[in-house]
């Protein structure tokens, strides 16, 4: 060596062994290498000179090795070993060596990457550098970053290399070397430290890893995944990012170990899955988004979207491998990718595979926290409407419907299913009334029907999935059955356990009931089946014995609150109002000569029948004096406070569809006629719905349905001179009525009624004409069902009349049934008066819209509910729900007595005597009994002495549950100034 050779050059040159002694491992001289690393460790300022010298060696040796010089190849292997040793020993100053190290790797892989041994030695150097670097220079040093990305691309390409040889072991070794280098990068801070360079790195990594997943069968994937869980090679490979650099170890990569057989394809797949799992475990939500985008781009470039099973497996494992709080990023990215190609004229493999991946994520047992289910369902519904506008028969629609329904598998908060159902119903009503901005006018009716059917299928699937999940949770926790859903609040009764989720409110479902009279039979059929699904899935299930029997111990009502339930039937709660409307629309379907709706209709400003139909969501402050059967009330209507945009939107939507019930009522005759549009299939649907009503809500179905059944019986009574078509329809209607009576008898175990109905059916001699209801699977978009029309018949073909059930006899039997009397808590005369009341579709719709008002003696558990004057309703932050809580021992009269002496109150309304008394009237079960009227003032009213002070009034309000809690702001400032003063002392 030259006398004036620099020290660092001499130290590097001394590390190269003699050619004869270097083979076969080609490693540097151990003693000289130790001196070199000691020199570099103690003189960090010389590291860049050492790196530059090694870079010169690399350039020279690569050029000669490429020309076929074996000694230069051996020298290159020694150079790479020196670089690895320096990276390990100078771990604290690795940033000084990084530019030269990456430059050497780039030069080596650019020129002699085909040499597997050189590639393995280069992979070891890269892994050592990745182990100890902090990655801060990535994205800052442009040259270094470019070299790093080139090296990464080389190893990514090597991970999927195809060797043109029959030696599969060589191919597997080549891929394992590349995957080993990729694993080192995945475990490195170099990948995660720079947010700007993460995407460019991960796009190269995913291309290498996803290749092996998508080209393997799911059985092999499951086996390799189990092997990863059972056999982790080193904790340093898995957890080194949490360890200080001094405790880390760099993996050494070898081509072959003596005594071992060559690697198999399973080894390659296991290495790929291990790297992928580590990548997702170390990533946050934004990084997971980049990973999935890279995966989608890879599948686009390589045309791998037809690998449906592998793609679904990948989506499920991506959620499992990701950190718990970041799993929501997986379905979010799937939905975003779906929306990017929503306008394609024909659905692609990509769209179908993405949709199935999304469904797999939702139906898997892996929980997804922080997931915005409302945004997901909104985007999916938008995509459904868009695809319907493109192609009503698009094969993507059934998959989207299934994905919507799968959102009910996991319940993350109590109102989730109700919120999702509300979103679906609001979009359903919007399509029904306004149409959709995506639906073209060409073939509009067909596209509209398909859009509605898709949303109905998604809604039924949502309820089915939620019920299945509730059953699983119920079995695991051994919870008692939940209370009936048809309660005014939708929550459990006092003393019962809080349900896991809130059931879908009947008031929300009310919006959809007019679909029973839609102009398209396919819509009517799908909605009727969806309504039956709602009744059966959203109500408390039967007892474990599976019996149809409904006694006082029924899950719908319990004896301690029977009187309360019957009073709610009188005054209306969401469930009862929905049943009133259901019976009204079924009656109109059976008899009306016009079906369908008129979209986009503006509401009338006058207070008419249409305006009253649109007034759900407004509160009346003036008592009504109308009697049943008379015209609708014309009292002044005061709009409710705009507490939420959703309530306002619902009011507008209802005003848009207000004319539809009115038009149906105008086309509904008192008797069935030849102009009636109901087909045989419609009659079968009517029977199907009524059967579900009486089986699932027997008490409410009885009290709201029997009057309708009697009116339907009257409508079926036709004259002897009626034509054949009318007689045909009347016969079908009588068969429906008879079979409903049979169901009622079976539900209430009334043997006499069962015998009466069975005798009537037996007299028909097998001439029943109602078709069987088509099979229906909730959550599945089935082809449009064809309806069965009335066949043309002649006089000779008409079967002789059969003895149908006498309605009055059946009514007498049911009101005399002890089970009915015990369940309702009403005697025979009360039941007869209630069930024999005059019924009409118009009155039923009116009852479905009315809400409890201030003049009604609504009680809860026997205690009067508080009804304050409009003055108190204007107080800030006081809602009607909070003011109508039940109390014990304190009623309206107590509040009146406390306020009558306050003539000097700031609010003049509170100084007047009460307009009515709710305690002077007995509770009546007659729906048509005269309502409460304002009490007449006494001729000689003697003003009471002002003896009530603020303390007495406050005490009464506190007992009523509306007083000011300690430490809170006084809500009655304007009306009770003295209370305000005392509270701030």
VOVEXZA-561788 format. One line per 2 residues: their letters; for each residue x negated, y, z of C-alpha. Coordinates in steps of 0.5 Angstrom, whole numbers, plus 500, padded with zeros to 3 digits. Layout:
a) X Y Z ~ ...
REM end
This chain:
xx) 500 500 500 ~ 498 507 498
xx) 494 511 504 ~ 499 517 503
xx) 505 513 503 ~ 511 516 507
xx) 512 512 514 ~ 520 511 512
xx) 518 508 505 ~ 512 503 508
xx) 517 501 513 ~ 522 499 508
xx) 517 496 503 ~ 515 492 509
xx) 522 488 510 ~ 521 485 503
xx) 519 478 504 ~ 514 474 499
xx) 518 471 493 ~ 516 464 494
xx) 519 464 502 ~ 525 468 500
xx) 529 463 498 ~ 534 460 499
xx) 537 465 504 ~ 534 472 501
xx) 533 475 508 ~ 528 481 510
xx) 523 479 514 ~ 526 479 521
xx) 520 483 525 ~ 519 488 520
xx) 527 489 519 ~ 527 490 527
xx) 521 495 526 ~ 525 499 521
xx) 532 499 525 ~ 528 501 531
xx) 525 507 527 ~ 532 509 524
xx) 535 509 531 ~ 530 513 535
xx) 529 518 529 ~ 536 519 526
xx) 534 525 522 ~ 530 520 518
xx) 536 516 516 ~ 538 520 510
xx) 531 519 507 ~ 531 511 509
xx) 538 511 505 ~ 535 515 499
xx) 529 510 499 ~ 534 504 499
xx) 538 507 493 ~ 532 507 489
xx) 531 500 490 ~ 538 498 489
xx) 538 502 482 ~ 531 499 480
xx) 533 492 482 ~ 540 492 479
xx) 537 494 472 ~ 532 489 472
xx) 537 483 475 ~ 542 485 469
xx) 536 483 465 ~ 536 477 468
xx) 530 477 472 ~ 531 473 478
xx) 526 476 483 ~ 530 483 482
xx) 536 479 484 ~ 533 476 490
xx) 530 483 492 ~ 537 486 491
xx) 540 481 496 ~ 535 483 501
xx) 536 491 500 ~ 544 489 501
xx) 542 485 508 ~ 537 491 510
xx) 543 496 509 ~ 548 492 513
xx) 542 491 519 ~ 542 499 519
xx) 549 500 519 ~ 550 495 525
xx) 544 498 529 ~ 545 505 527
xx) 553 505 529 ~ 552 512 533
xx) 550 515 527 ~ 553 511 521
xx) 556 518 518 ~ 548 520 516
xx) 548 513 512 ~ 555 513 509
xx) 553 517 503 ~ 547 512 501
xx) 550 506 503 ~ 557 507 499
xx) 552 509 493 ~ 548 503 493
xx) 555 499 494 ~ 557 502 488
xx) 551 501 483 ~ 551 494 485
xx) 558 492 484 ~ 558 496 477
xx) 552 492 474 ~ 552 485 477
xx) 559 484 480 ~ 560 478 476
xx) 554 475 481 ~ 558 472 487
xx) 553 472 492 ~ 551 479 491
xx) 559 481 491 ~ 559 477 498
xx) 553 480 501 ~ 556 487 498
xx) 562 485 502 ~ 558 484 508
xx) 555 491 508 ~ 562 494 507
xx) 565 490 512 ~ 560 493 517
xx) 560 500 515 ~ 568 500 516
xx) 567 497 523 ~ 563 503 525
xx) 565 509 521 ~ 570 514 524
xx) 572 515 517 ~ 572 523 517
xx) 568 524 511 ~ 573 521 507
xx) 577 526 503 ~ 571 531 505
xx) 565 529 501 ~ 568 528 494
xx) 562 524 492 ~ 562 519 497
xx) 570 519 497 ~ 569 517 490
xx) 564 512 491 ~ 568 509 496
xx) 574 508 492 ~ 570 505 486
xx) 568 500 491 ~ 575 499 494
xx) 577 498 487 ~ 572 493 485
xx) 574 488 491 ~ 581 489 490
xx) 580 487 483 ~ 576 481 485
xx) 582 479 490 ~ 586 477 484
xx) 580 475 479 ~ 582 469 474
xx) 576 465 473 ~ 576 461 466
xx) 574 455 469 ~ 577 448 472
xx) 573 449 478 ~ 579 452 483
xx) 574 452 488 ~ 570 458 485
xx) 576 462 484 ~ 578 461 491
xx) 571 463 493 ~ 571 469 489
xx) 578 471 491 ~ 576 470 499
xx) 570 475 498 ~ 575 480 495
xx) 580 479 501 ~ 575 479 506
xx) 572 486 504 ~ 580 488 504
xx) 581 486 511 ~ 575 490 513
xx) 578 496 510 ~ 585 495 513
xx) 582 494 520 ~ 578 501 519
xx) 579 508 521 ~ 577 510 514
xx) 583 508 511 ~ 588 511 516
xx) 584 518 518 ~ 585 522 512
xx) 593 522 510 ~ 591 525 503
xx) 587 519 501 ~ 591 514 504
xx) 596 513 498 ~ 590 512 493
xx) 587 507 498 ~ 593 503 499
xx) 595 503 492 ~ 589 499 491
xx) 590 494 497 ~ 597 493 496
xx) 596 491 489 ~ 591 485 491
xx) 595 483 497 ~ 602 483 494
xx) 599 479 488 ~ 599 472 492
xx) 605 473 496 ~ 609 474 490
xx) 606 468 486 ~ 607 463 492
xx) 613 459 494 ~ 617 461 500
xx) 615 455 504 ~ 608 456 503
xx) 609 463 505 ~ 612 461 512
xx) 607 455 513 ~ 601 460 512
xx) 605 465 517 ~ 606 460 522
xx) 598 459 521 ~ 597 466 522
xx) 601 467 529 ~ 597 460 532
xx) 590 461 530 ~ 587 468 530
xx) 580 468 528 ~ 577 473 533
xx) 580 479 537 ~ 575 483 534
xx) 578 483 527 ~ 585 484 530
xx) 584 489 536 ~ 577 493 534
xx) 580 499 533 ~ 582 500 540
xx) 575 498 542 ~ 569 503 543
xx) 564 502 537 ~ 559 499 542
xx) 563 493 543 ~ 565 492 536
xx) 563 486 531 ~ 562 486 524
xx) 564 480 520 ~ 559 476 516
xx) 561 474 509 ~ 559 467 506
xx) 560 464 500 ~ 560 457 503
xx) 558 453 509 ~ 554 447 509
xx) 559 441 511 ~ 565 444 509
xx) 570 443 503 ~ 571 449 498
xx) 577 453 500 ~ 584 452 497
xx) 590 456 495 ~ 593 456 502
xx) 586 459 505 ~ 587 465 500
xx) 594 466 501 ~ 593 466 509
xx) 587 471 508 ~ 592 475 504
xx) 598 475 509 ~ 593 476 515
xx) 591 483 511 ~ 598 485 510
xx) 600 484 517 ~ 594 488 520
xx) 596 493 515 ~ 603 494 517
xx) 601 493 524 ~ 596 499 524
xx) 601 504 520 ~ 606 509 522
xx) 613 511 519 ~ 610 515 513
xx) 604 510 512 ~ 609 505 511
xx) 613 509 506 ~ 606 509 502
xx) 605 502 503 ~ 612 500 500
xx) 612 505 494 ~ 605 502 492
xx) 609 495 493 ~ 614 497 488
xx) 609 500 483 ~ 606 494 483
xx) 612 490 482 ~ 614 495 476
xx) 607 494 473 ~ 606 487 473
xx) 614 485 472 ~ 615 481 478
xx) 622 484 480 ~ 625 477 478
xx) 621 474 484 ~ 627 475 488
xx) 626 470 494 ~ 619 472 495
xx) 621 479 495 ~ 626 478 500
xx) 621 474 504 ~ 616 480 504
xx) 622 485 506 ~ 623 481 512
xx) 616 480 514 ~ 615 488 513
xx) 620 489 518 ~ 617 484 523
xx) 610 486 522 ~ 611 494 523
xx) 611 497 529 ~ 618 497 533
xx) 619 504 532 ~ 617 505 525
xx) 621 499 522 ~ 627 504 520
xx) 622 506 514 ~ 623 499 511
xx) 630 500 509 ~ 630 507 508
xx) 625 506 502 ~ 629 501 499
xx) 635 505 499 ~ 631 511 496
xx) 628 507 491 ~ 635 504 489
xx) 637 511 488 ~ 632 513 483
xx) 635 509 478 ~ 642 509 479
xx) 644 512 472 ~ 641 506 468
xx) 646 504 463 ~ 645 496 465
xx) 643 494 472 ~ 636 492 472
xx) 632 486 476 ~ 629 492 480
xx) 636 494 482 ~ 638 487 484
xx) 632 485 487 ~ 632 491 492
xx) 639 491 494 ~ 638 484 496
xx) 632 486 500 ~ 636 491 503
xx) 641 486 505 ~ 636 481 508
xx) 633 487 512 ~ 640 488 515
xx) 642 481 516 ~ 635 479 519
xx) 635 478 527 ~ 629 484 527
xx) 632 490 531 ~ 631 496 527
xx) 631 502 532 ~ 632 510 529
xx) 635 507 523 ~ 640 513 521
xx) 646 508 519 ~ 651 513 517
xx) 645 516 511 ~ 644 509 509
xx) 652 508 508 ~ 653 514 505
xx) 647 513 500 ~ 650 506 498
xx) 657 509 497 ~ 654 514 492
xx) 650 509 489 ~ 657 504 488
xx) 661 510 485 ~ 655 512 480
xx) 655 505 478 ~ 662 504 477
xx) 662 510 473 ~ 657 507 468
xx) 660 500 468 ~ 666 498 472
xx) 664 491 471 ~ 656 492 473
xx) 653 486 476 ~ 650 490 481
xx) 656 492 485 ~ 657 485 489
xx) 650 486 491 ~ 651 493 494
xx) 658 491 497 ~ 654 486 501
xx) 649 490 503 ~ 654 495 506
xx) 658 490 510 ~ 651 487 512
xx) 650 494 516 ~ 655 491 521
xx) 650 486 523 ~ 646 490 529
xx) 650 495 533 ~ 645 500 536
xx) 650 505 539 ~ 657 504 541
xx) 661 508 536 ~ 656 505 530
xx) 662 501 527 ~ 667 506 528
xx) 663 512 525 ~ 661 507 519
xx) 668 505 518 ~ 670 513 518
xx) 665 514 513 ~ 667 509 508
xx) 675 511 509 ~ 673 518 508
xx) 670 516 501 ~ 676 511 500
xx) 681 517 501 ~ 677 522 497
xx) 677 517 491 ~ 684 515 492
xx) 686 522 492 ~ 681 527 488
xx) 678 521 484 ~ 670 521 484
xx) 666 527 480 ~ 662 520 478
xx) 668 517 474 ~ 669 519 467
xx) 676 520 464 ~ 675 515 459
xx) 678 509 462 ~ 679 513 469
xx) 685 508 472 ~ 680 502 471
xx) 674 505 474 ~ 678 508 480
xx) 681 502 482 ~ 674 498 482
xx) 671 504 486 ~ 677 503 491
xx) 676 495 491 ~ 668 496 492
xx) 669 500 498 ~ 675 496 501
xx) 670 490 500 ~ 665 493 504
xx) 669 496 509 ~ 672 488 510
xx) 665 486 510 ~ 663 491 515
xx) 668 489 520 ~ 667 481 519
xx) 659 482 520 ~ 661 486 527
xx) 665 481 529 ~ 660 476 528
xx) 655 479 532 ~ 660 481 537
xx) 661 473 538 ~ 654 472 538
xx) 653 477 544 ~ 659 475 547
xx) 656 467 547 ~ 649 470 550
xx) 652 474 555 ~ 658 470 557
xx) 662 477 557 ~ 670 477 558
xx) 674 478 552 ~ 675 485 550
xx) 681 489 551 ~ 686 490 545
xx) 684 495 540 ~ 691 498 539
xx) 690 503 545 ~ 690 510 545
xx) 683 511 547 ~ 680 505 544
xx) 676 503 550 ~ 677 498 555
xx) 682 498 561 ~ 680 500 568
xx) 677 494 571 ~ 674 491 565
xx) 667 491 563 ~ 665 496 558
xx) 665 493 551 ~ 659 493 547
xx) 662 497 541 ~ 668 501 540
xx) 673 499 536 ~ 675 502 529
xx) 681 507 531 ~ 688 506 528
xx) 688 513 527 ~ 682 512 522
xx) 685 507 519 ~ 692 510 518
xx) 689 514 512 ~ 688 508 508
xx) 695 505 509 ~ 698 508 503
xx) 694 504 499 ~ 699 498 500
xx) 703 502 495 ~ 698 503 490
xx) 699 503 482 ~ 694 497 481
xx) 696 491 484 ~ 689 489 484
xx) 688 495 489 ~ 694 493 493
xx) 692 485 494 ~ 685 487 496
xx) 688 492 501 ~ 693 488 504
xx) 687 482 505 ~ 683 488 508
xx) 688 490 513 ~ 689 483 515
xx) 682 483 516 ~ 682 489 520
xx) 688 486 524 ~ 685 480 526
xx) 678 482 527 ~ 679 488 531
xx) 684 486 536 ~ 682 481 542
xx) 682 474 540 ~ 686 469 542
xx) 685 465 548 ~ 680 459 548
xx) 685 454 546 ~ 686 457 540
xx) 694 457 541 ~ 699 462 538
xx) 702 463 544 ~ 703 470 547
xx) 706 471 554 ~ 705 476 559
xx) 698 474 560 ~ 697 476 552
xx) 690 479 551 ~ 694 485 548
xx) 698 487 554 ~ 697 485 561
xx) 703 486 566 ~ 700 492 571
xx) 701 496 565 ~ 707 494 561
xx) 711 500 563 ~ 705 504 560
xx) 705 500 554 ~ 712 501 552
xx) 712 508 554 ~ 706 509 549
xx) 711 505 544 ~ 716 511 545
xx) 712 517 544 ~ 706 514 540
xx) 699 512 540 ~ 694 511 534
xx) 695 504 534 ~ 703 504 534
xx) 703 510 529 ~ 699 506 524
xx) 704 500 525 ~ 710 505 524
xx) 707 507 517 ~ 705 500 516
xx) 712 498 516 ~ 714 504 512
xx) 710 502 506 ~ 711 495 506
xx) 719 497 506 ~ 717 502 500
xx) 713 497 497 ~ 719 492 497
xx) 724 496 494 ~ 721 502 491
xx) 722 503 483 ~ 715 507 483
xx) 708 506 485 ~ 702 509 485
xx) 699 516 487 ~ 698 523 484
xx) 691 525 485 ~ 689 532 486
xx) 695 535 489 ~ 695 542 492
xx) 699 542 499 ~ 705 547 499
xx) 705 553 504 ~ 712 552 506
xx) 713 548 512 ~ 717 542 509
xx) 716 534 509 ~ 710 535 505
xx) 707 540 510 ~ 709 535 516
xx) 706 529 513 ~ 699 533 512
xx) 700 536 519 ~ 696 531 523
xx) 690 534 527 ~ 695 540 529
xx) 698 541 535 ~ 705 544 536
xx) 706 548 542 ~ 714 549 541
xx) 719 544 543 ~ 723 540 538
xx) 730 540 538 ~ 731 535 532
xx) 735 528 533 ~ 733 522 530
xx) 736 521 523 ~ 736 529 522
xx) 731 534 518 ~ 724 535 520
xx) 723 540 525 ~ 722 547 523
xx) 718 549 529 ~ 712 554 529
xx) 706 550 528 ~ 699 552 531
xx) 693 550 527 ~ 688 546 532
xx) 681 549 534 ~ 676 548 529
xx) 672 544 533 ~ 669 539 528
xx) 668 540 520 ~ 671 533 520
xx) 677 534 523 ~ 678 540 518
xx) 676 536 512 ~ 681 530 514
xx) 687 536 514 ~ 685 538 507
xx) 685 531 505 ~ 692 529 508
xx) 695 535 505 ~ 692 533 498
xx) 696 526 498 ~ 702 529 502
xx) 707 528 496 ~ 705 521 495
xx) 710 519 501 ~ 715 524 499
xx) 715 521 492 ~ 715 514 494
xx) 721 515 499 ~ 725 519 493
xx) 724 512 489 ~ 726 508 495
xx) 734 506 494 ~ 738 503 500
xx) 739 496 496 ~ 734 492 492
xx) 735 493 485 ~ 732 491 478
xx) 728 498 478 ~ 724 495 484
xx) 717 494 482 ~ 715 489 487
xx) 713 483 484 ~ 713 476 487
xx) 705 477 489 ~ 707 483 492
xx) 713 479 496 ~ 707 474 498
xx) 703 480 501 ~ 708 483 505
xx) 709 476 508 ~ 702 476 509
xx) 701 482 513 ~ 707 482 517
xx) 705 475 519 ~ 698 478 521
xx) 702 484 525 ~ 706 479 529
xx) 701 474 531 ~ 695 479 533
xx) 700 485 536 ~ 706 481 538
xx) 709 486 543 ~ 708 492 538
xx) 709 488 532 ~ 716 486 535
xx) 718 493 538 ~ 716 497 531
xx) 717 491 526 ~ 724 488 528
xx) 728 494 526 ~ 724 494 519
xx) 726 487 518 ~ 733 488 520
xx) 733 494 515 ~ 730 490 510
xx) 735 484 511 ~ 741 490 509
xx) 737 492 503 ~ 737 484 501
xx) 745 484 501 ~ 747 485 494
xx) 754 484 491 ~ 756 478 487
xx) 756 482 480 ~ 749 484 481
xx) 745 482 475 ~ 740 476 475
xx) 734 480 476 ~ 737 483 482
xx) 739 477 485 ~ 732 474 483
xx) 729 480 487 ~ 734 479 493
xx) 732 472 494 ~ 725 473 494
xx) 726 478 499 ~ 730 473 503
xx) 725 468 503 ~ 720 473 506
xx) 725 475 512 ~ 726 468 513
xx) 719 466 514 ~ 717 472 518
xx) 723 470 523 ~ 720 463 523
xx) 713 467 525 ~ 716 471 530
xx) 720 465 533 ~ 713 461 533
xx) 709 467 537 ~ 714 468 542
xx) 716 460 543 ~ 723 461 542
xx) 726 454 540 ~ 733 457 538
xx) 730 462 533 ~ 725 457 530
xx) 730 452 529 ~ 735 457 525
xx) 729 459 521 ~ 727 452 519
xx) 734 450 518 ~ 735 456 513
xx) 728 454 509 ~ 731 447 509
xx) 737 449 505 ~ 733 452 500
xx) 732 444 497 ~ 724 446 496
xx) 726 452 491 ~ 722 457 495
xx) 719 462 489 ~ 714 466 493
xx) 707 464 491 ~ 701 462 495
xx) 696 468 497 ~ 690 468 494
xx) 683 466 497 ~ 680 472 500
xx) 673 472 503 ~ 672 479 507
xx) 666 483 504 ~ 665 479 497
xx) 668 483 491 ~ 672 478 488
xx) 675 479 481 ~ 681 483 480
xx) 687 478 482 ~ 692 477 477
xx) 699 478 480 ~ 705 473 479
xx) 711 477 476 ~ 718 475 476
xx) 720 470 471 ~ 725 471 466
xx) 731 466 468 ~ 738 465 465
xx) 745 464 469 ~ 744 456 469
xx) 737 456 471 ~ 739 460 478
xx) 739 456 484 ~ 745 456 488
xx) 745 461 494 ~ 742 458 500
xx) 744 460 507 ~ 738 465 509
xx) 737 467 517 ~ 743 471 520
xx) 739 477 522 ~ 744 479 528
xx) 744 472 530 ~ 736 472 530
xx) 736 479 534 ~ 741 476 539
xx) 736 470 540 ~ 730 474 540
xx) 732 479 545 ~ 735 473 550
xx) 728 470 550 ~ 725 470 557
xx) 718 471 554 ~ 720 477 550
xx) 723 480 556 ~ 717 478 561
xx) 712 481 556 ~ 715 488 555
xx) 718 488 562 ~ 725 490 559
xx) 732 487 560 ~ 736 484 554
xx) 740 490 554 ~ 734 495 553
xx) 731 490 548 ~ 737 490 544
xx) 738 498 544 ~ 731 499 542
xx) 731 493 536 ~ 738 495 534
xx) 736 502 533 ~ 737 505 526
xx) 731 505 522 ~ 729 508 515
xx) 722 509 512 ~ 723 516 512
xx) 724 516 520 ~ 718 511 521
xx) 713 515 517 ~ 716 521 521
xx) 714 517 528 ~ 707 515 525
xx) 706 523 525 ~ 708 525 531
xx) 704 526 537 ~ 705 527 544
xx) 707 534 546 ~ 708 538 552
xx) 716 536 553 ~ 715 529 553
xx) 714 525 560 ~ 708 521 557
xx) 705 517 563 ~ 699 513 564
xx) 699 507 570 ~ 706 511 572
xx) 703 518 574 ~ 705 524 570
xx) 700 527 565 ~ 698 534 566
xx) 701 538 560 ~ 699 546 561
xx) 701 552 557 ~ 698 554 551
xx) 695 560 555 ~ 690 555 558
xx) 689 551 552 ~ 685 557 549
xx) 680 557 555 ~ 673 556 552
xx) 670 549 552 ~ 677 545 555
xx) 679 540 550 ~ 686 537 550
xx) 683 530 552 ~ 680 533 558
xx) 686 536 560 ~ 690 530 560
xx) 687 525 565 ~ 691 521 569
xx) 691 523 577 ~ 694 520 583
xx) 699 524 587 ~ 699 530 584
xx) 703 532 578 ~ 706 538 574
xx) 710 540 580 ~ 704 541 584
xx) 701 546 580 ~ 707 550 578
xx) 708 551 586 ~ 701 553 587
xx) 702 558 581 ~ 709 561 582
xx) 707 565 587 ~ 701 568 583
xx) 705 574 580 ~ 699 578 579
xx) 695 573 575 ~ 691 576 570
xx) 694 571 565 ~ 702 573 564
xx) 704 566 562 ~ 702 563 568
xx) 706 568 572 ~ 713 565 569
xx) 717 560 571 ~ 716 553 568
xx) 720 552 562 ~ 721 545 563
xx) 720 539 568 ~ 718 533 567
xx) 720 530 574 ~ 727 531 573
xx) 728 526 567 ~ 728 518 568
xx) 724 514 563 ~ 728 511 558
xx) 726 506 553 ~ 731 509 547
xx) 727 512 542 ~ 733 516 540
xx) 735 518 546 ~ 736 526 547
xx) 729 529 548 ~ 727 534 554
xx) 730 541 553 ~ 727 547 556
xx) 731 548 563 ~ 736 554 564
xx) 734 559 569 ~ 737 559 575
xx) 742 565 575 ~ 740 567 582
xx) 732 566 582 ~ 729 568 589
xx) 722 570 588 ~ 718 566 593
xx) 713 570 597 ~ 706 570 595
xx) 703 565 600 ~ 698 561 595
xx) 691 564 595 ~ 686 562 590
xx) 683 556 595 ~ 690 553 594
xx) 690 553 587 ~ 683 551 586
xx) 685 545 591 ~ 690 543 586
xx) 686 544 580 ~ 681 540 583
xx) 686 534 585 ~ 688 534 577
xx) 681 533 575 ~ 680 540 572
xx) 677 544 577 ~ 670 547 577
xx) 665 542 579 ~ 660 545 584
xx) 654 548 581 ~ 657 549 574
xx) 660 555 571 ~ 667 557 572
xx) 671 556 566 ~ 677 560 568
xx) 674 567 569 ~ 680 571 565
xx) 686 567 569 ~ 683 567 576
xx) 678 573 577 ~ 679 571 585
xx) 676 564 584 ~ 670 567 580
xx) 668 572 585 ~ 668 567 591
xx) 664 562 586 ~ 659 567 586
x) 658 569 593
REM end
